[in-house]
Amino acid sequence: MSDTFQTSDLALTTYLTINNFLFVNANRRDPKRVVFEFQETPVLLKHVEKFWNGKTLVEPFSFLQATKRIKAKIYT
């Protein structure tokens, strides 16, 4: 098992960030896509599964603010 979980999905990245999972890196080797890396744990993987199964709830304003912060990191 790898020690990092990777995703290029911005919504999932935002959800994981809101839930305080350890963000490791934003890989921008491909100019058309950013791959976000998180420290992989069993708890993180459970949250990813819940996210894709539509079993999560987040406060909308927190989600919006976190998305803006992530985009600022990407484009600066």
MOPAC internal coordinates of N, CA, C and O (Angstrom, degrees):
PM7 1SCF
backbone

  N    0.0000 0     0.00 0     0.00 0    0    0    0
  C    1.4536 1     0.00 0     0.00 0    1    0    0
  C    1.5305 1   108.91 1     0.00 0    2    1    0
  O    1.2310 1   120.93 1   -43.67 1    3    2    1
  N    1.3072 1   115.82 1   136.33 1    3    2    1
  C    1.4609 1   121.00 1   178.01 1    5    3    2
  C    1.5262 1   110.11 1   -71.68 1    6    5    3
  O    1.2310 1   121.04 1   -24.11 1    7    6    5
  N    1.3315 1   115.62 1   155.89 1    7    6    5
  C    1.4610 1   118.14 1   178.42 1    9    7    6
  C    1.5183 1   112.22 1   -88.95 1   10    9    7
  O    1.2310 1   120.19 1   178.42 1   11   10    9
  N    1.3489 1   117.24 1    -1.58 1   11   10    9
  C    1.4618 1   120.14 1   175.25 1   13   11   10
  C    1.5237 1   110.14 1  -126.92 1   14   13   11
  O    1.2310 1   121.66 1   -33.54 1   15   14   13
  N    1.3193 1   114.42 1   146.46 1   15   14   13
  C    1.4590 1   121.92 1   173.24 1   17   15   14
  C    1.5189 1   106.74 1  -102.77 1   18   17   15
  O    1.2310 1   119.98 1   -48.41 1   19   18   17
  N    1.3303 1   117.65 1   131.59 1   19   18   17
  C    1.4565 1   121.23 1  -177.36 1   21   19   18
  C    1.5176 1   110.98 1  -117.16 1   22   21   19
  O    1.2310 1   121.29 1   -39.15 1   23   22   21
  N    1.3269 1   115.13 1   140.85 1   23   22   21
  C    1.4589 1   121.40 1   175.32 1   25   23   22
  C    1.5255 1   109.16 1  -150.94 1   26   25   23
  O    1.2310 1   121.02 1   -30.24 1   27   26   25
  N    1.3173 1   115.66 1   149.76 1   27   26   25
  C    1.4612 1   119.90 1   173.31 1   29   27   26
  C    1.5329 1   110.40 1  -108.46 1   30   29   27
  O    1.2310 1   120.58 1  -172.91 1   31   30   29
  N    1.3254 1   116.50 1     7.09 1   31   30   29
  C    1.4538 1   121.77 1  -178.74 1   33   31   30
  C    1.5367 1   110.87 1   -85.57 1   34   33   31
  O    1.2310 1   120.60 1   -63.21 1   35   34   33
  N    1.3209 1   116.47 1   116.79 1   35   34   33
  C    1.4645 1   121.04 1  -177.32 1   37   35   34
  C    1.5281 1   112.19 1   -65.30 1   38   37   35
  O    1.2310 1   120.21 1   139.81 1   39   38   37
  N    1.3232 1   117.21 1   -40.19 1   39   38   37
  C    1.4716 1   119.70 1  -179.64 1   41   39   38
  C    1.5261 1   111.10 1   -63.87 1   42   41   39
  O    1.2310 1   120.13 1   136.43 1   43   42   41
  N    1.3292 1   117.35 1   -43.57 1   43   42   41
  C    1.4642 1   120.26 1   177.63 1   45   43   42
  C    1.5214 1   110.59 1   -64.44 1   46   45   43
  O    1.2310 1   120.36 1   138.17 1   47   46   45
  N    1.3205 1   116.93 1   -41.83 1   47   46   45
  C    1.4614 1   121.08 1   177.75 1   49   47   46
  C    1.5222 1   110.38 1   -59.28 1   50   49   47
  O    1.2310 1   120.42 1   136.21 1   51   50   49
  N    1.3158 1   116.80 1   -43.79 1   51   50   49
  C    1.4646 1   121.20 1   178.77 1   53   51   50
  C    1.5168 1   110.35 1   -62.37 1   54   53   51
  O    1.2310 1   120.34 1   134.19 1   55   54   53
  N    1.3195 1   116.95 1   -45.81 1   55   54   53
  C    1.4674 1   121.17 1   179.69 1   57   55   54
  C    1.5322 1   111.05 1   -59.49 1   58   57   55
  O    1.2310 1   120.42 1   134.04 1   59   58   57
  N    1.3241 1   116.79 1   -45.96 1   59   58   57
  C    1.4652 1   120.14 1  -179.46 1   61   59   58
  C    1.5209 1   111.25 1   -65.10 1   62   61   59
  O    1.2310 1   120.59 1   142.22 1   63   62   61
  N    1.3249 1   116.48 1   -37.78 1   63   62   61
  C    1.4628 1   121.18 1   178.58 1   65   63   62
  C    1.5274 1   110.73 1   -64.47 1   66   65   63
  O    1.2310 1   120.45 1   134.84 1   67   66   65
  N    1.3145 1   116.75 1   -45.16 1   67   66   65
  C    1.4627 1   121.44 1   178.61 1   69   67   66
  C    1.5238 1   110.73 1   -59.25 1   70   69   67
  O    1.2310 1   120.72 1   145.97 1   71   70   69
  N    1.3258 1   116.24 1   -34.03 1   71   70   69
  C    1.4590 1   120.81 1  -178.23 1   73   71   70
  C    1.5230 1   112.91 1   -91.44 1   74   73   71
  O    1.2310 1   121.09 1  -161.89 1   75   74   73
  N    1.3419 1   115.52 1    18.11 1   75   74   73
  C    1.4661 1   123.09 1   170.12 1   77   75   74
  C    1.5212 1   115.56 1    64.17 1   78   77   75
  O    1.2310 1   120.20 1  -149.11 1   79   78   77
  N    1.3346 1   117.23 1    30.89 1   79   78   77
  C    1.4561 1   118.87 1   173.01 1   81   79   78
  C    1.5135 1   108.64 1   -80.21 1   82   81   79
  O    1.2310 1   120.74 1   -33.71 1   83   82   81
  N    1.3223 1   116.18 1   146.29 1   83   82   81
  C    1.4544 1   122.12 1  -172.57 1   85   83   82
  C    1.5256 1   111.60 1   -72.11 1   86   85   83
  O    1.2310 1   121.28 1   -70.24 1   87   86   85
  N    1.3348 1   115.16 1   109.76 1   87   86   85
  C    1.4628 1   123.03 1   176.67 1   89   87   86
  C    1.5242 1   107.82 1   -77.21 1   90   89   87
  O    1.2310 1   120.19 1   -52.71 1   91   90   89
  N    1.3358 1   117.24 1   127.29 1   91   90   89
  C    1.4590 1   121.85 1  -175.53 1   93   91   90
  C    1.5205 1   111.60 1  -101.47 1   94   93   91
  O    1.2310 1   120.08 1   133.38 1   95   94   93
  N    1.3446 1   117.46 1   -46.62 1   95   94   93
  C    1.4539 1   120.03 1  -171.82 1   97   95   94
  C    1.5206 1   110.70 1  -164.31 1   98   97   95
  O    1.2310 1   121.21 1   -24.42 1   99   98   97
  N    1.3351 1   115.30 1   155.58 1   99   98   97
  C    1.4594 1   122.34 1   169.17 1  101   99   98
  C    1.5268 1   106.31 1  -118.39 1  102  101   99
  O    1.2310 1   120.66 1   -71.35 1  103  102  101
  N    1.3139 1   116.35 1   108.65 1  103  102  101
  C    1.4482 1   122.56 1  -176.28 1  105  103  102
  C    1.5292 1   109.03 1   -88.72 1  106  105  103
  O    1.2310 1   120.76 1   -60.90 1  107  106  105
  N    1.3354 1   116.16 1   119.10 1  107  106  105
  C    1.4726 1   121.18 1  -178.16 1  109  107  106
  C    1.5196 1   112.14 1  -115.65 1  110  109  107
  O    1.2310 1   119.91 1  -146.75 1  111  110  109
  N    1.3148 1   117.77 1    33.25 1  111  110  109
  C    1.4662 1   120.14 1   179.23 1  113  111  110
  C    1.5179 1   112.16 1   -61.59 1  114  113  111
  O    1.2310 1   120.16 1   143.09 1  115  114  113
  N    1.3174 1   117.29 1   -36.91 1  115  114  113
  C    1.4650 1   122.01 1   176.01 1  117  115  114
  C    1.5207 1   107.47 1   -91.95 1  118  117  115
  O    1.2310 1   119.64 1   -60.64 1  119  118  117
  N    1.3385 1   118.29 1   119.36 1  119  118  117
  C    1.4730 1   119.77 1  -176.39 1  121  119  118
  C    1.5331 1   114.58 1   -64.42 1  122  121  119
  O    1.2310 1   119.96 1   164.93 1  123  122  121
  N    1.3245 1   117.69 1   -15.07 1  123  122  121
  C    1.4642 1   120.86 1  -178.95 1  125  123  122
  C    1.5227 1   113.14 1  -100.11 1  126  125  123
  O    1.2310 1   120.66 1   178.40 1  127  126  125
  N    1.3403 1   116.35 1    -1.60 1  127  126  125
  C    1.4608 1   118.78 1  -174.52 1  129  127  126
  C    1.5245 1   110.66 1  -152.98 1  130  129  127
  O    1.2310 1   121.19 1   -41.40 1  131  130  129
  N    1.3138 1   115.33 1   138.60 1  131  130  129
  C    1.4629 1   121.42 1   175.22 1  133  131  130
  C    1.5297 1   107.70 1  -109.75 1  134  133  131
  O    1.2310 1   121.02 1   -47.26 1  135  134  133
  N    1.3211 1   115.66 1   132.74 1  135  134  133
  C    1.4604 1   120.55 1   176.11 1  137  135  134
  C    1.5258 1   107.28 1  -108.09 1  138  137  135
  O    1.2310 1   121.13 1   -60.07 1  139  138  137
  N    1.3208 1   115.44 1   119.93 1  139  138  137
  C    1.4550 1   122.03 1  -179.73 1  141  139  138
  C    1.5215 1   108.66 1   -92.32 1  142  141  139
  O    1.2310 1   120.70 1   -41.15 1  143  142  141
  N    1.3224 1   116.26 1   138.85 1  143  142  141
  C    1.4582 1   121.18 1  -179.76 1  145  143  142
  C    1.5284 1   109.83 1  -120.64 1  146  145  143
  O    1.2310 1   121.65 1   -44.64 1  147  146  145
  N    1.3300 1   114.44 1   135.36 1  147  146  145
  C    1.4592 1   122.90 1   177.46 1  149  147  146
  C    1.5145 1   108.89 1  -125.39 1  150  149  147
  O    1.2310 1   120.55 1   -26.92 1  151  150  149
  N    1.3138 1   116.56 1   153.08 1  151  150  149
  C    1.4605 1   119.93 1   172.77 1  153  151  150
  C    1.5193 1   107.62 1   -65.25 1  154  153  151
  O    1.2310 1   120.73 1   -57.64 1  155  154  153
  N    1.3189 1   116.20 1   122.36 1  155  154  153
  C    1.4588 1   120.35 1  -176.50 1  157  155  154
  C    1.5259 1   111.08 1   -82.15 1  158  157  155
  O    1.2310 1   121.53 1   -50.10 1  159  158  157
  N    1.3265 1   114.69 1   129.90 1  159  158  157
  C    1.4631 1   122.38 1   175.16 1  161  159  158
  C    1.5273 1   107.85 1  -138.42 1  162  161  159
  O    1.2310 1   120.01 1   -17.91 1  163  162  161
  N    1.3201 1   117.59 1   162.09 1  163  162  161
  C    1.4661 1   119.60 1   175.47 1  165  163  162
  C    1.5330 1   112.10 1   -59.06 1  166  165  163
  O    1.2310 1   120.35 1   143.88 1  167  166  165
  N    1.3147 1   116.95 1   -36.12 1  167  166  165
  C    1.4755 1   120.63 1   179.80 1  169  167  166
  C    1.5282 1   109.79 1   -66.57 1  170  169  167
  O    1.2310 1   120.06 1   136.96 1  171  170  169
  N    1.3237 1   117.48 1   -43.04 1  171  170  169
  C    1.4662 1   120.56 1   177.52 1  173  171  170
  C    1.5249 1   110.15 1   -58.89 1  174  173  171
  O    1.2310 1   120.15 1   134.68 1  175  174  173
  N    1.3188 1   117.32 1   -45.32 1  175  174  173
  C    1.4634 1   120.38 1  -179.22 1  177  175  174
  C    1.5220 1   111.99 1   -62.28 1  178  177  175
  O    1.2310 1   120.31 1   144.64 1  179  178  177
  N    1.3251 1   117.01 1   -35.36 1  179  178  177
  C    1.4783 1   120.38 1   175.71 1  181  179  178
  C    1.5269 1   110.49 1   -65.17 1  182  181  179
  O    1.2310 1   120.50 1   139.39 1  183  182  181
  N    1.3430 1   116.66 1   -40.61 1  183  182  181
  C    1.4590 1   120.18 1   178.29 1  185  183  182
  C    1.5273 1   111.30 1   -65.97 1  186  185  183
  O    1.2310 1   120.16 1   141.61 1  187  186  185
  N    1.3160 1   117.29 1   -38.39 1  187  186  185
  C    1.4689 1   120.96 1   177.42 1  189  187  186
  C    1.5258 1   109.62 1   -61.67 1  190  189  187
  O    1.2310 1   120.53 1   135.33 1  191  190  189
  N    1.3132 1   116.59 1   -44.67 1  191  190  189
  C    1.4651 1   120.98 1   178.68 1  193  191  190
  C    1.5302 1   110.78 1   -61.50 1  194  193  191
  O    1.2310 1   120.52 1   134.23 1  195  194  193
  N    1.3316 1   116.62 1   -45.77 1  195  194  193
  C    1.4655 1   120.35 1   177.97 1  197  195  194
  C    1.5257 1   110.93 1   -60.66 1  198  197  195
  O    1.2310 1   120.13 1   139.39 1  199  198  197
  N    1.3389 1   117.36 1   -40.61 1  199  198  197
  C    1.4625 1   121.81 1   179.49 1  201  199  198
  C    1.5291 1   110.19 1   -59.36 1  202  201  199
  O    1.2310 1   120.10 1   128.69 1  203  202  201
  N    1.3278 1   117.41 1   -51.31 1  203  202  201
  C    1.4675 1   120.94 1  -177.00 1  205  203  202
  C    1.5193 1   112.50 1   -69.88 1  206  205  203
  O    1.2310 1   119.99 1   158.93 1  207  206  205
  N    1.3308 1   117.62 1   -21.07 1  207  206  205
  C    1.4664 1   120.73 1   177.26 1  209  207  206
  C    1.5277 1   112.23 1   -91.80 1  210  209  207
  O    1.2310 1   120.01 1  -176.91 1  211  210  209
  N    1.3308 1   117.59 1     3.09 1  211  210  209
  C    1.4595 1   121.26 1   177.83 1  213  211  210
  C    1.5179 1   113.43 1    70.84 1  214  213  211
  O    1.2310 1   120.27 1  -150.09 1  215  214  213
  N    1.3133 1   117.08 1    29.91 1  215  214  213
  C    1.4680 1   121.52 1  -176.86 1  217  215  214
  C    1.5208 1   112.43 1  -107.96 1  218  217  215
  O    1.2310 1   119.79 1  -151.72 1  219  218  217
  N    1.3232 1   118.00 1    28.28 1  219  218  217
  C    1.4606 1   121.37 1  -178.03 1  221  219  218
  C    1.5235 1   110.73 1  -120.53 1  222  221  219
  O    1.2310 1   121.37 1   -24.76 1  223  222  221
  N    1.3086 1   114.98 1   155.24 1  223  222  221
  C    1.4564 1   121.95 1   174.29 1  225  223  222
  C    1.5197 1   108.17 1  -132.93 1  226  225  223
  O    1.2310 1   120.76 1   -42.72 1  227  226  225
  N    1.3326 1   116.15 1   137.28 1  227  226  225
  C    1.4560 1   121.08 1   174.11 1  229  227  226
  C    1.5131 1   108.59 1  -137.95 1  230  229  227
  O    1.2310 1   121.09 1   -24.77 1  231  230  229
  N    1.3136 1   115.53 1   155.23 1  231  230  229
  C    1.4589 1   121.18 1   176.61 1  233  231  230
  C    1.5358 1   107.14 1   -74.50 1  234  233  231
  O    1.2310 1   119.70 1   -55.27 1  235  234  233
  N    1.3402 1   118.18 1   124.73 1  235  234  233
  C    1.4655 1   121.27 1  -173.69 1  237  235  234
  C    1.5291 1   114.79 1   -55.87 1  238  237  235
  O    1.2310 1   119.66 1   136.86 1  239  238  237
  N    1.3223 1   118.26 1   -43.14 1  239  238  237
  C    1.4621 1   120.03 1  -178.22 1  241  239  238
  C    1.5283 1   110.83 1   -65.74 1  242  241  239
  O    1.2310 1   120.06 1   140.33 1  243  242  241
  N    1.3243 1   117.48 1   -39.67 1  243  242  241
  C    1.4692 1   121.13 1   176.84 1  245  243  242
  C    1.5271 1   110.48 1   -62.12 1  246  245  243
  O    1.2310 1   120.69 1   139.30 1  247  246  245
  N    1.3256 1   116.29 1   -40.70 1  247  246  245
  C    1.4631 1   120.93 1   178.92 1  249  247  246
  C    1.5271 1   110.46 1   -62.77 1  250  249  247
  O    1.2310 1   120.47 1   134.96 1  251  250  249
  N    1.3181 1   116.71 1   -45.04 1  251  250  249
  C    1.4683 1   121.52 1   179.46 1  253  251  250
  C    1.5232 1   111.20 1   -62.48 1  254  253  251
  O    1.2310 1   120.32 1   133.53 1  255  254  253
  N    1.3197 1   117.00 1   -46.47 1  255  254  253
  C    1.4642 1   120.80 1  -179.06 1  257  255  254
  C    1.5303 1   111.32 1   -64.40 1  258  257  255
  O    1.2310 1   120.16 1   138.22 1  259  258  257
  N    1.3222 1   117.29 1   -41.78 1  259  258  257
  C    1.4675 1   121.07 1   179.08 1  261  259  258
  C    1.5292 1   110.35 1   -65.09 1  262  261  259
  O    1.2310 1   120.12 1   140.48 1  263  262  261
  N    1.3222 1   117.38 1   -39.52 1  263  262  261
  C    1.4663 1   120.94 1   177.76 1  265  263  262
  C    1.5226 1   110.36 1   -61.77 1  266  265  263
  O    1.2310 1   120.01 1   137.22 1  267  266  265
  N    1.3130 1   117.59 1   -42.78 1  267  266  265
  C    1.4669 1   121.41 1   178.38 1  269  267  266
  C    1.5312 1   111.16 1   -61.97 1  270  269  267
  O    1.2310 1   120.29 1   137.67 1  271  270  269
  N    1.3338 1   117.05 1   -42.33 1  271  270  269
  C    1.4732 1   120.21 1   179.07 1  273  271  270
  C    1.5259 1   111.39 1   -63.75 1  274  273  271
  O    1.2310 1   120.54 1   138.91 1  275  274  273
  N    1.3206 1   116.58 1   -41.09 1  275  274  273
  C    1.4673 1   120.61 1   179.73 1  277  275  274
  C    1.5250 1   110.26 1   -65.66 1  278  277  275
  O    1.2310 1   120.16 1   135.75 1  279  278  277
  N    1.3174 1   117.30 1   -44.25 1  279  278  277
  C    1.4683 1   120.11 1   178.74 1  281  279  278
  C    1.5278 1   111.20 1   -63.16 1  282  281  279
  O    1.2310 1   120.38 1   143.53 1  283  282  281
  N    1.3090 1   116.88 1   -36.47 1  283  282  281
  C    1.4724 1   119.92 1   177.48 1  285  283  282
  C    1.5224 1   110.63 1   -62.63 1  286  285  283
  O    1.2310 1   120.22 1   141.72 1  287  286  285
  N    1.3380 1   117.18 1   -38.28 1  287  286  285
  C    1.4627 1   120.71 1   177.47 1  289  287  286
  C    1.5339 1   111.04 1   -65.94 1  290  289  287
  O    1.2310 1   120.93 1   142.57 1  291  290  289
  N    1.3243 1   115.82 1   -37.43 1  291  290  289
  C    1.4636 1   120.13 1  -178.64 1  293  291  290
  C    1.5284 1   111.32 1   -67.13 1  294  293  291
  O    1.2310 1   120.56 1   134.64 1  295  294  293
  N    1.3177 1   116.54 1   -45.36 1  295  294  293
  C    1.4559 1   121.01 1  -169.63 1  297  295  294
  C    1.5170 1   114.90 1   -95.78 1  298  297  295
  O    1.2310 1   119.97 1  -172.21 1  299  298  297
  N    1.3307 1   117.66 1     7.79 1  299  298  297
  C    1.4650 1   119.24 1   176.80 1  301  299  298
  C    1.4980 1   111.25 1  -110.62 1  302  301  299
  O    1.2310 1   120.10 1   180.00 1  303  302  301

